[in-house]
Amino acid sequence: MNIVVCVKQVPDSAAKVVAEGGKVTWGDAPLVLNPWDEFAVEAALMLQEATDAEVTVISVGGESAKEALKTALAMGCGQAILISDPALEGADSRAVAQVLAAAIQKIGNVDVAFFGKQAIDGDMGVTGAQTGRFLGWPVLSLASTIKLEGDKLVIERSIEEGRQIVESSLPAVVSVSKDIGEPRYPSFMGIRKASRANIPVWTLADLGINAPTPLVRWPDVVNPPAREVKTEIITGDSPQQIAEQLADKIMEEKVL
Ligand SMILES: Cc1cc2nc3c(=O)[nH]c(=O)nc-3n(C[C@H](O)[C@H](O)[C@H](O)COP(=O)(O)OP(=O)(O)OC[C@H]3O[C@@H](n4cnc5c(N)ncnc54)[C@H](O)[C@@H]3O)c2cc1C
């Protein structure tokens, strides 16, 4: 069995992201493996343990994205591939999906392609479904458990009303929710292996495709409007007096 996990490198969730001149910047904040993709890696490794599968982690991005791939290798993925090409500058999610689909086809004989729920920077949450569309594969979203039953993939989805069981044929695209379980920490051996890994880089020419034309444009990106916040420290001679003042303020502001 062959499993692929698609991961994105994103600015750390603690980074202060600001829009400047229609462009997004996060200064020199560290770049990390997209936190939602850690759950996708965990799901892939769980399925690997149950089936003895090969797990390949792939990313579309710049040279720096090798660090995100190394995190996934350190967690236990067997091999990593970076897809990088200057022609992908300004790609939209459909273009990224087209490239991921071509890479999955080049890897060959892939049974399951795992995705995270969404990237914490782009936040579109559509790349997995779009990749499935390019591949012509069924797409199962937000899996909280994953099992292989014969030649069927069976997943459970946690939804507000309960749990939904969904099954499909293979090959399939699966996006993973955080209910899959806590992603494992990279092992010491894994970190050593990842630090020595020589990650191959595939270009669009290697995939045999031209630069996909972006159809969705982001003509502008702006910061949220500044919110005026008034802070008042309530003091008093006793906790009761402070509580009474606090209750009056809450009523005055019509919070309750
Ligand atoms: C400077 C800049 C300009 C941009 N301009 C545009 C624009 O004009 N129009 C536009 O539509 N988008 C634009 N983007 C967004 C960019 O193309 C998105 O990264 C892409 O659309 C993927 O969407 P997402 O990041 O929201 O991922 P989501 O759809 O939220 O990701 C879902 C899952 O897909 C997988 N995934 C996502 N990205 C990758 C990847 N690169 N490699 C491997 N797996 C991945 C991960 O598993 C992830 O959890 C721009 C981005 C930047 C940085």
The ligand as an SDF file (V2000), in Angstrom:
LIG
                    3D

 53 58  0  0  0  0  0  0  0  0999 V2000
    2.0470   35.9350   -1.5650 C   0  0  0  0  0  0  0  0  0  0  0  0
    0.8630   35.0300   -1.8140 C   0  0  0  0  0  0  0  0  0  0  0  0
   -0.0510   35.3830   -2.7870 C   0  0  0  0  0  0  0  0  0  0  0  0
   -1.1580   34.5550   -3.0190 C   0  0  0  0  0  0  0  0  0  0  0  0
   -2.0430   34.9230   -3.9660 N   0  0  0  0  0  0  0  0  0  0  0  0
   -3.1410   34.1520   -4.1900 C   0  0  0  0  0  0  0  0  0  0  0  0
   -4.1170   34.5090   -5.1570 C   0  0  0  0  0  0  0  0  0  0  0  0
   -3.9940   35.5240   -5.8240 O   0  0  0  0  0  0  0  0  0  0  0  0
   -5.2010   33.7040   -5.3080 N   0  0  0  0  0  0  0  0  0  0  0  0
   -5.3670   32.5740   -4.5460 C   0  0  0  0  0  0  0  0  0  0  0  0
   -6.3770   31.8810   -4.7190 O   0  0  0  0  0  0  0  0  0  0  0  0
   -4.4670   32.2050   -3.6410 N   0  0  0  0  0  0  0  0  0  0  0  0
   -3.3560   32.9570   -3.4330 C   0  0  0  0  0  0  0  0  0  0  0  0
   -2.4430   32.6080   -2.5000 N   0  0  0  0  0  0  0  0  0  0  0  0
   -2.7570   31.4290   -1.6870 C   0  0  0  0  0  0  0  0  0  0  0  0
   -1.9770   30.2290   -2.0270 C   0  0  0  0  0  0  0  0  0  0  0  0
   -1.9370   29.9150   -3.3610 O   0  0  0  0  0  0  0  0  0  0  0  0
   -2.5650   29.1260   -1.1760 C   0  0  0  0  0  0  0  0  0  0  0  0
   -1.4920   28.6580   -0.4660 O   0  0  0  0  0  0  0  0  0  0  0  0
   -3.2290   28.0020   -1.9390 C   0  0  0  0  0  0  0  0  0  0  0  0
   -4.3690   28.5880   -2.5030 O   0  0  0  0  0  0  0  0  0  0  0  0
   -3.5890   26.8190   -1.0160 C   0  0  0  0  0  0  0  0  0  0  0  0
   -4.6730   27.2340   -0.2050 O   0  0  0  0  0  0  0  0  0  0  0  0
   -4.5230   27.2750    1.3510 P   0  0  0  0  0  0  0  0  0  0  0  0
   -3.1560   27.7310    1.7030 O   0  0  0  0  0  0  0  0  0  0  0  0
   -5.6620   28.0610    1.8670 O   0  0  0  0  0  0  0  0  0  0  0  0
   -4.6330   25.7450    1.7160 O   0  0  0  0  0  0  0  0  0  0  0  0
   -5.9100   24.9110    2.2110 P   0  0  0  0  0  0  0  0  0  0  0  0
   -6.8000   24.6490    1.0530 O   0  0  0  0  0  0  0  0  0  0  0  0
   -6.5000   25.5210    3.4370 O   0  0  0  0  0  0  0  0  0  0  0  0
   -5.0940   23.5890    2.6000 O   0  0  0  0  0  0  0  0  0  0  0  0
   -5.7400   22.3540    2.8750 C   0  0  0  0  0  0  0  0  0  0  0  0
   -4.6940   21.2870    2.9100 C   0  0  0  0  0  0  0  0  0  0  0  0
   -4.1070   21.1530    1.6160 O   0  0  0  0  0  0  0  0  0  0  0  0
   -2.7310   20.8010    1.7190 C   0  0  0  0  0  0  0  0  0  0  0  0
   -1.9200   21.8580    1.1040 N   0  0  0  0  0  0  0  0  0  0  0  0
   -2.2100   23.1680    0.9870 C   0  0  0  0  0  0  0  0  0  0  0  0
   -1.1950   23.8150    0.3870 N   0  0  0  0  0  0  0  0  0  0  0  0
   -0.2610   22.8960    0.1160 C   0  0  0  0  0  0  0  0  0  0  0  0
    1.0250   22.9410   -0.4750 C   0  0  0  0  0  0  0  0  0  0  0  0
    1.5410   24.0860   -0.9140 N   0  0  0  0  0  0  0  0  0  0  0  0
    1.7380   21.7920   -0.5860 N   0  0  0  0  0  0  0  0  0  0  0  0
    1.2180   20.6180   -0.1370 C   0  0  0  0  0  0  0  0  0  0  0  0
    0.0110   20.5130    0.4480 N   0  0  0  0  0  0  0  0  0  0  0  0
   -0.7060   21.6360    0.5700 C   0  0  0  0  0  0  0  0  0  0  0  0
   -2.4570   20.6500    3.2310 C   0  0  0  0  0  0  0  0  0  0  0  0
   -2.6980   19.3150    3.5950 O   0  0  0  0  0  0  0  0  0  0  0  0
   -3.5220   21.5570    3.8370 C   0  0  0  0  0  0  0  0  0  0  0  0
   -3.8420   21.2140    5.1770 O   0  0  0  0  0  0  0  0  0  0  0  0
   -1.3320   33.3770   -2.2650 C   0  0  0  0  0  0  0  0  0  0  0  0
   -0.3800   33.0430   -1.2920 C   0  0  0  0  0  0  0  0  0  0  0  0
    0.7000   33.8410   -1.0590 C   0  0  0  0  0  0  0  0  0  0  0  0
    1.7040   33.4410   -0.0130 C   0  0  0  0  0  0  0  0  0  0  0  0
  1  2  1  0
  2  3  1  0
  2 52  2  0
  3  4  2  0
  4  5  1  0
  4 50  1  0
  5  6  2  0
  6  7  1  0
  6 13  1  0
  7  8  2  0
  7  9  1  0
  9 10  1  0
 10 11  2  0
 10 12  1  0
 12 13  2  0
 13 14  1  0
 14 15  1  0
 14 50  1  0
 15 16  1  0
 16 17  1  0
 16 18  1  0
 18 19  1  0
 18 20  1  0
 20 21  1  0
 20 22  1  0
 22 23  1  0
 23 24  1  0
 24 25  2  0
 24 26  1  0
 24 27  1  0
 27 28  1  0
 28 29  2  0
 28 30  1  0
 28 31  1  0
 31 32  1  0
 32 33  1  0
 33 34  1  0
 33 48  1  0
 34 35  1  0
 35 36  1  0
 35 46  1  0
 36 37  1  0
 36 45  1  0
 37 38  2  0
 38 39  1  0
 39 40  1  0
 39 45  2  0
 40 41  1  0
 40 42  2  0
 42 43  1  0
 43 44  2  0
 44 45  1  0
 46 47  1  0
 46 48  1  0
 48 49  1  0
 50 51  2  0
 51 52  1  0
 52 53  1  0
M  END
$$$$
